[in-house]
Amino acid sequence: MATDPLVTSVIPRLRIRIPKRLRNLELGLLVIAFIITTSSFVLVQLGALGRIDLTLAFLVVGLGVLIVGTHVALRFTAPNADPFLLPIATVINGLGIAEIYRIDIADGLIGWDAASVRQIVWTGIAVVCALVVIVSVQNHRAYQRYTYLFGLLAIVLVLLPMLPGIGRDVNGARVWIGIGPLSFQPGELAKIALAIFFAGYLVQRREALSSVGRKVLGMRLPRGRDLGPIILVWAMAMAVIVFQHDLGTGLLYFGLFLVMLYLATGRFSWIVIGIVLFGGGAFAASRVLDYVQGRFQNWLNPFDQSTYDAVGGSYQIVQGLFGLAHGGLLGTGLGQGDPTITPLPASDFIITSLGEELGLIGLFAILCLYMVFVARGLRIGFASEDDFGKLLAAGLSFAVAWQVFIVVGGVTRVVPETGLTAPFLAAGGSSLVANWIIVAMLLRLSDTVRNQPRAVAP
């Protein structure tokens, strides 16, 4: 059949214009992100110092250059990548650095001892790691070839903090490793390895896991022999809670697997089984483990005097709630609040720090940015033609959404406080590296999805 010459001449031009339009949109959004971040630093300095200080200007500019470099790399290596992910991650990360800088001013920290300086350096390292992922992995299907290797890597990363000599206890949780002056939380990278493993494994075993079993109370339950994977992941999550004293990470891992399992099979019975398993395990842990029992007491009775005054009690949660109440609807203004009255205001409770100074409206805007980020990630998964890409994009996006829910729910008493940190916002190099790698993987996925051939009706 003859091909219309007009069609053949138009299609190449469309392929050129669409990537260029996407990258130009991304560049425009990055400019807005830089303006918001710069304005945040200026407002913090005017509010807390009453003047503009250019001490961190060199580091901030250097970080901006790295992000622009990532944008340029995308123009050549992934021109069809989603244009919203990089600007959203940039503006959330920038707001976090500005608030950490504000807390440093209140604490009188300057120079390399300041948490904001470390946060800028770690952000630079994280952006470089993301850039390496974007350039080195040309197609997301390359991850599928190493499904079980990533599963083994995840187990190693989870177990590393238990090793004598390098494992570190921080605030009662053994989730860190330390080599000299450097410390890192390998569990943050484990969630990425687990998402890749879960996606590859579920694509292979989907038929077996979708098999119909017995009908109980009007619901079709899976066959007994297919319960092995969920029991294994449940056991790993319980082990993290029991041996590493990390309720949040255990909940994150198990929730990630459960949602990906549901997406792969479409069977609601898996959700019910997972909730029963984890709920039962958490209840048993609350009766046996003092730290889990304490978390539930802090959640249920934070204003009781005995809970408030106890070591590791509800003082932090109550102070965070008071900070949010002090901010009200519009906030006190950047640099004009008092976030340091809450313990760990730059890490675990940075949400309440920002809520006090930006108010409910500012906090809602940040949550909307997270929502758009997750929605774009899910959209990438839905647009993918291969099942592995669908599950991987959905899993990575859900990991960010689930972590935000656990963190925000913990500081607002919707769920027990777990000690997880807000993605891109909170102080901590491990979380920054992991979440920027997620950004890179989603960007690569989105480029591959747009480049994949589409079936055309005759």
C-alpha positions in Angstrom: 0.0 0.0 0.0 1.4 3.4 -1.0 2.3 5.8 1.8 1.0 9.3 1.7 4.1 11.6 1.3 2.5 14.3 3.3 2.2 11.9 6.3 5.8 10.8 6.0 7.0 14.4 5.9 4.9 15.5 8.9 5.7 12.6 11.3 9.5 13.3 11.7 8.8 17.0 12.4 6.3 16.0 15.1 8.9 13.7 16.7 11.3 16.6 16.8 8.9 19.2 18.1 7.3 17.2 20.8 10.5 16.4 22.7 11.7 20.0 22.3 8.4 21.3 23.7 8.6 18.9 26.7 12.1 20.0 27.5 11.3 23.7 27.0 8.4 23.2 29.4 10.7 21.6 31.9 13.2 24.4 31.6 10.4 27.0 32.2 9.2 25.1 35.3 12.8 24.8 36.6 13.1 28.6 36.3 10.0 28.9 38.5 11.4 26.3 40.9 14.7 28.3 41.2 12.7 31.5 41.8 10.7 29.9 44.6 13.8 28.4 46.2 15.8 31.7 46.0 12.9 33.6 47.4 12.6 31.1 50.3 16.3 31.7 51.3 15.9 35.5 51.1 12.7 35.4 53.2 14.4 33.1 55.8 17.3 35.5 56.1 15.2 38.6 56.2 12.9 37.0 58.8 15.6 35.5 61.0 18.6 37.8 60.4 17.0 41.0 59.2 19.5 41.1 56.3 20.7 39.1 53.3 23.7 36.9 53.8 25.5 35.4 50.7 27.5 32.8 52.7 25.7 29.8 51.1 25.3 31.5 47.7 28.2 29.6 46.1 26.9 26.2 47.2 23.3 27.0 46.1 24.4 28.2 42.7 26.6 25.1 42.3 23.6 22.9 43.1 21.5 24.9 40.5 24.2 24.2 37.9 24.0 20.5 38.6 20.2 20.5 38.2 20.5 22.5 34.9 23.1 20.0 33.8 20.6 17.2 34.4 18.1 19.0 32.3 20.6 19.4 29.5 21.5 15.6 29.8 17.8 14.8 29.4 17.6 16.8 26.2 20.2 14.4 24.6 19.6 11.1 26.4 15.9 11.2 27.3 14.2 13.9 25.2 10.7 12.4 25.7 11.0 12.2 29.5 8.2 13.7 31.7 8.7 17.5 32.1 7.2 17.8 35.6 9.2 15.4 37.8 12.6 17.2 37.8 11.1 20.7 38.6 8.8 19.3 41.4 11.7 17.4 43.0 13.8 20.6 42.8 11.3 22.9 44.4 10.5 20.5 47.3 14.2 19.9 47.9 14.8 23.6 47.8 12.1 24.4 50.3 13.5 21.7 52.6 17.0 23.2 52.4 15.7 26.7 53.1 13.8 25.5 56.2 16.8 23.5 57.5 18.9 26.7 57.0 16.4 28.6 59.1 16.7 26.0 61.9 20.5 26.3 61.7 20.2 30.1 62.2 18.1 29.5 65.3 20.6 27.0 66.6 23.6 29.3 65.9 25.2 26.7 63.5 27.4 28.0 60.8 30.0 26.5 58.4 30.4 22.8 57.7 28.8 22.0 61.1 25.5 23.4 59.8 22.9 20.8 58.7 21.9 23.0 55.7 25.4 22.8 54.3 25.4 19.1 54.6 22.0 19.0 53.0 23.2 21.0 50.0 26.2 18.7 49.6 24.1 15.6 49.9 21.6 17.0 47.4 24.5 17.5 44.9 25.6 13.9 45.4 22.0 12.7 45.0 21.6 14.7 41.7 24.9 13.3 40.4 23.7 9.8 41.2 20.4 10.5 39.4 22.3 11.8 36.4 24.4 8.6 36.3 21.3 6.5 36.3 19.7 8.5 33.5 22.8 8.3 31.3 23.9 4.7 32.1 20.5 2.9 31.8 19.0 3.5 28.4 15.9 1.2 28.9 14.1 0.3 32.1 13.8 -3.3 30.9 17.5 -3.8 31.7 16.4 -3.9 35.4 14.2 -6.9 34.7 17.1 -9.1 33.7 18.5 -8.8 37.2 15.3 -9.3 39.2 16.7 -11.8 41.7 20.0 -10.0 42.0 18.1 -6.9 43.1 16.1 -9.1 45.6 19.4 -10.3 47.0 20.7 -6.8 47.1 17.7 -5.6 49.0 18.1 -8.3 51.7 21.8 -7.4 52.1 21.0 -3.7 52.4 18.3 -4.5 55.1 20.8 -6.7 57.0 23.8 -4.4 56.9 22.9 -2.4 60.0 22.8 -5.6 62.0 26.5 -6.3 61.3 28.8 -5.6 64.3 31.3 -2.9 63.7 29.4 -0.9 61.1 25.9 -1.0 62.4 24.8 2.1 64.4 22.0 2.8 66.8 20.4 6.2 66.2 17.4 7.3 68.4 16.8 3.7 69.4 16.6 2.3 65.8 19.4 0.2 64.3 19.0 1.2 60.7 22.3 3.0 60.1 25.7 2.0 59.0 28.8 4.0 59.8 32.3 4.0 58.3 34.5 6.6 60.0 32.7 9.9 60.1 30.2 8.9 57.4 26.9 7.3 58.1 24.2 6.0 55.7 20.8 4.4 56.0 20.9 1.4 53.5 17.2 0.7 54.0 16.4 3.8 51.8 18.1 2.2 48.8 16.6 -1.2 49.7 13.1 0.1 48.9 14.3 0.8 45.3 15.8 -2.7 45.0 12.6 -4.2 46.4 10.5 -2.3 43.9 12.5 -3.7 41.1 12.5 -7.2 42.5 8.7 -7.1 43.2 8.0 -5.9 39.7 10.1 -8.6 38.0 8.9 -11.4 40.3 5.2 -10.5 40.0 5.4 -10.3 36.2 6.8 -13.9 36.3 4.4 -15.3 38.9 1.3 -13.3 38.1 -0.7 -16.3 36.7 -0.1 -18.4 39.7 -0.8 -15.6 42.2 -4.0 -14.8 40.3 -5.3 -18.4 40.5 -8.7 -18.8 42.1 -8.8 -20.6 45.4 -11.6 -21.3 47.9 -14.5 -19.0 48.5 -14.7 -17.8 52.1 -17.3 -15.3 53.4 -18.1 -14.4 49.8 -14.5 -13.6 48.9 -12.2 -15.7 46.7 -9.0 -16.5 48.6 -5.7 -17.5 46.9 -4.4 -21.0 47.0 -2.4 -21.9 50.1 0.8 -22.7 48.1 0.7 -19.2 46.6 0.8 -17.5 50.1 4.6 -18.1 50.3 5.7 -14.7 48.9 3.5 -12.6 51.1 4.5 -14.6 54.1 8.1 -14.1 53.3 7.8 -10.3 52.9 5.7 -10.1 56.0 8.4 -12.0 57.9 11.0 -9.5 56.6 8.9 -6.6 57.6 8.4 -8.1 61.1 12.1 -8.7 61.4 12.8 -5.0 60.7 10.3 -4.0 63.4 11.6 -6.5 66.0 15.4 -6.5 65.4 16.0 -3.0 64.0 13.3 -1.2 66.0 12.0 0.5 62.9 8.3 0.4 62.6 8.1 2.9 59.7 10.5 1.0 57.4 8.7 -2.3 58.0 5.4 -0.7 57.2 6.9 0.8 54.0 8.3 -2.5 52.7 5.2 -4.5 53.4 2.8 -1.8 52.0 4.9 -1.5 48.8 4.7 -5.3 48.2 1.0 -5.5 49.0 0.0 -2.7 46.6 2.2 -4.1 43.8 0.7 -7.5 44.3 -2.8 -6.1 44.0 -1.9 -4.2 40.9 -0.4 -7.4 39.3 -3.3 -9.7 40.2 -6.3 -7.4 40.6 -7.4 -9.5 43.6 -8.7 -7.6 46.6 -8.2 -10.7 48.7 -4.5 -10.1 48.8 -5.1 -6.7 50.4 -7.3 -8.3 53.1 -4.8 -11.0 53.8 -2.0 -8.4 54.0 -3.9 -6.1 56.4 -4.7 -9.0 58.6 -1.1 -10.2 58.7 0.5 -6.9 59.3 -2.2 -5.8 61.8 -1.8 -9.0 63.7 2.0 -8.7 63.7 1.8 -5.0 64.8 -0.6 -5.8 67.6 1.6 -8.6 68.8 4.7 -6.4 68.7 2.8 -3.7 70.6 2.3 -6.2 73.4 5.9 -7.6 73.4 8.1 -4.7 72.3 8.3 -1.7 74.6 9.2 0.8 71.8 6.2 -0.3 69.7 3.9 -0.1 72.7 5.3 3.4 73.4 4.6 4.5 69.9 0.9 3.4 70.2 0.6 5.1 73.6 2.1 8.3 72.2 -0.5 8.1 69.4 -3.5 7.3 71.5 -2.8 9.4 74.6 -0.4 12.1 73.8 -1.8 14.6 76.3 -1.7 12.3 79.3 0.8 13.6 81.8 2.5 10.2 82.2 2.9 9.8 78.4 4.0 13.4 77.9 6.7 13.2 80.6 8.0 9.7 79.8 11.4 9.1 78.2 10.7 8.8 74.5 7.1 9.9 75.2 4.7 12.2 73.4 6.5 15.5 74.1 7.7 15.7 70.4 4.3 15.0 69.0 2.6 17.5 71.2 5.1 20.2 70.5 4.7 19.5 66.7 0.9 19.9 67.0 1.4 23.2 68.9 3.7 24.4 66.2 1.1 23.6 63.5 -1.5 25.4 65.6 0.8 28.4 66.0 1.2 28.6 62.2 -2.6 28.7 61.6 -3.9 29.3 58.1 -1.2 31.6 56.7 1.8 30.8 58.9 4.1 33.1 60.8 6.4 33.6 57.8 9.7 32.0 56.9 12.3 32.9 59.5 9.7 34.2 62.0 8.4 31.1 63.7 9.9 29.0 66.4 10.3 25.5 65.0 13.2 24.6 67.3 10.9 24.0 70.3 10.1 20.6 68.6 12.8 17.9 68.8 14.3 16.9 65.5 12.7 19.8 63.6 14.9 19.4 60.5 14.4 15.7 60.0 11.5 13.7 61.5 9.3 16.8 62.1 10.3 19.1 59.3 6.6 19.0 58.2 5.6 20.7 61.4 8.4 23.2 61.0 7.2 24.2 57.6 3.6 24.1 58.7 4.3 26.7 61.4 6.1 29.1 59.1 4.1 28.6 55.9 0.7 27.8 57.5 -1.9 25.4 56.4 -2.0 26.9 52.9 1.8 26.5 52.5 1.7 22.9 53.8 -1.2 22.1 51.5 0.8 23.5 48.5 3.7 21.1 49.4 1.3 18.2 49.7 -0.1 19.2 46.3 3.4 19.0 44.8 3.8 15.5 46.2 0.4 14.6 44.8 1.3 15.8 41.3 4.7 14.0 41.5 3.0 10.7 42.4 0.2 11.3 39.8 2.8 11.8 37.0 4.6 8.6 38.1 1.4 6.6 38.1 0.5 8.1 34.7 3.9 6.8 33.4 3.0 3.3 34.6 -0.5 3.3 33.1 1.0 4.5 29.7 3.6 1.7 29.6 3.0 -1.2 27.2 4.9 -3.8 29.2 3.8 -5.2 32.5 7.2 -4.7 34.2 7.2 -1.0 33.4 3.7 -0.6 34.7 4.5 -2.3 38.0 7.9 -0.6 38.4 6.5 2.9 37.8 3.5 2.3 40.1 5.7 0.8 42.8 8.2 3.7 42.8 5.4 6.2 42.8 3.6 4.4 45.6 6.8 4.3 47.7 6.9 8.1 47.7 3.2 8.5 48.3 3.1 5.9 51.1 6.2 7.4 52.8 4.6 10.9 52.7 1.4 9.5 54.1 3.2 7.8 57.0 5.3 10.9 57.8 2.4 13.4 57.6 0.0 11.1 59.3 2.5 10.5 62.1 3.1 14.2 62.9 -0.7 14.9 62.8 -1.7 11.8 64.8 -3.6 10.1 61.9 -1.3 7.1 62.4 1.4 6.3 65.0 4.6 8.3 64.5 7.2 6.0 62.9 10.4 8.0 62.5 10.4 8.0 58.7 11.4 11.3 56.9 9.6 13.3 54.3 11.0 12.6 50.8 13.2 15.5 49.4 12.3 17.7 52.4 13.9 16.3 55.5 17.6 16.4 56.5 19.4 13.2 55.6 21.7 12.1 52.8 20.3 8.5 52.5 16.8 9.6 51.8 17.9 12.3 49.3 20.1 9.8 47.3 17.3 7.2 47.2 14.5 9.6 46.2 16.6 11.3 43.5 17.4 7.9 42.0 13.6 7.3 42.0 13.2 10.6 40.0 15.9 9.4 37.5 14.2 6.0 37.1 10.8 7.5 36.5 12.3 10.0 34.0 13.9 7.1 32.1 10.7 5.1 32.2 8.7 8.0 30.9 11.1 8.5 28.0 11.0 4.8 27.1 7.2 4.7 27.3 6.8 7.6 24.8 9.3 6.0 22.5 7.7 2.5 22.5 5.8 1.5 19.3 2.0 1.8 19.4 -0.4 -0.5 17.8 -2.2 1.3 15.0 -5.6 0.2 13.8 -5.8 -0.7 10.1 
